Amino acid sequence: MRDDIETIARSWIGTPYRHQAATKGVGCDCLGLLRGVWAELGLGPVGIQMDYPQSWPKTQHADQFAAGLTQYLIPIARRTAHAGDVVLCRLTLGGPIVHAGILSRQAGALGLIHAHSRFGVQETPYDPLWARLAQLAYRFPQ
C-alpha cells in the first residue's frame, strides 16, 4: 500500500495550488492533496474536510488541523514515519501546525510531496529543516 500512496501522490505533482480544492490537475492545497490520495486509495467517501479561511495559519485555532486528521488517519511516532506516511509541519520554528505532506523515497533518502502555495504540488527533499518542522506523523488506514 505504501507504494500505491507514493504513486498516487506523485501523480498529483504539477497540480496548481488552490485553497480548499482537491482536484488533480486543476488545483489543491495540502489538505486537498491528502483528500485526493484518500479518495484514490478507495478508502470511502472523501472525509478529511475542514472549512478554514486562507489566513488560518495566523489564527489561534490553527492546531485544529491535527485534531481533524486523527479522525481519519492513524497517529504514529514521528521518528518511525517513512515513505507513504503523512507528516504535519509547522512552517516556522515555534509556529502552529499548518502544513501536511506525504513522505516519499527520493534517491535513497526521504522526500516530501506537498502542495506549496507558490509552486503547487511538488516533491522536495525531506531535509533537516523539514524534519525539525515536522511535528506529527500519521499512516493511512489499510
Residue pairs with C-beta under 8 A, 6 or more apart in sequence:
1 41
1 84
1 140
1 142
2 82
2 83
2 84
3 84
4 41
5 37
5 41
5 84
5 102
5 140
6 83
6 84
6 102
6 104
6 105
6 113
8 36
8 37
8 40
8 41
9 33
9 37
9 102
9 104
9 113
10 104
10 113
10 123
11 24
12 24
12 28
12 33
12 36
12 37
12 113
12 121
13 113
13 121
13 122
13 123
14 25
14 120
14 121
15 23
15 24
15 25
15 26
15 27
15 28
15 33
15 115
15 120
15 121
16 26
16 27
16 120
17 27
17 28
17 29
17 115
17 116
17 117
17 118
17 119
17 120
17 121
18 26
18 27
18 28
18 29
18 32
19 29
19 54
20 29
20 31
20 32
20 51
20 52
21 27
21 28
21 29
21 32
22 28
22 31
22 32
22 33
22 35
22 36
22 39
22 46
23 32
23 36
24 36
27 120
28 35
28 36
28 115
28 121
29 115
29 117
30 99
30 100
30 101
30 114
30 115
31 48
31 50
31 65
31 100
32 115
33 100
33 101
33 102
33 113
33 114
33 115
33 121
34 48
34 69
34 86
34 100
34 102
35 46
35 47
35 48
35 49
36 46
37 102
37 140
38 46
38 47
38 48
38 72
38 140
39 46
41 140
43 140
43 141
47 71
47 72
48 68
48 69
48 71
48 72
48 73
50 64
50 65
50 68
53 59
56 62
56 98
57 91
57 95
57 96
57 98
62 96
62 97
62 98
63 96
63 97
65 88
65 97
65 98
65 100
66 88
66 97
66 135
66 136
69 86
69 88
69 100
69 138
70 138
72 141
73 86
73 138
73 139
73 140
73 141
74 138
74 139
74 140
74 141
75 136
75 137
75 138
76 85
76 137
76 138
76 139
77 137
78 87
78 134
78 135
78 136
78 137
80 137
81 87
81 103
81 134
81 137
82 103
82 110
83 103
83 104
83 105
83 110
84 102
84 103
84 104
84 139
84 140
85 102
85 103
85 137
85 138
85 139
85 140
86 100
86 101
86 102
86 103
86 137
86 138
86 139
86 140
87 100
87 101
87 102
87 103
87 112
87 130
87 134
87 135
87 136
87 137
87 138
88 97
88 99
88 100
88 134
88 135
88 136
88 137
88 138
89 97
89 98
89 99
89 100
89 101
89 130
89 133
89 134
89 135
90 96
90 97
90 98
90 99
90 133
90 135
91 98
91 99
91 133
92 133
93 132
93 133
97 135
97 136
99 114
99 133
100 114
101 112
101 113
101 114
102 112
102 113
102 114
103 110
103 111
103 112
103 113
103 126
104 110
104 111
104 112
104 113
104 123
105 111
106 123
106 125
106 126
109 125
109 126
110 125
110 126
111 123
111 124
111 125
111 126
112 123
112 124
112 125
112 126
112 130
113 121
113 122
113 123
114 121
114 122
114 124
115 121
116 122
124 130
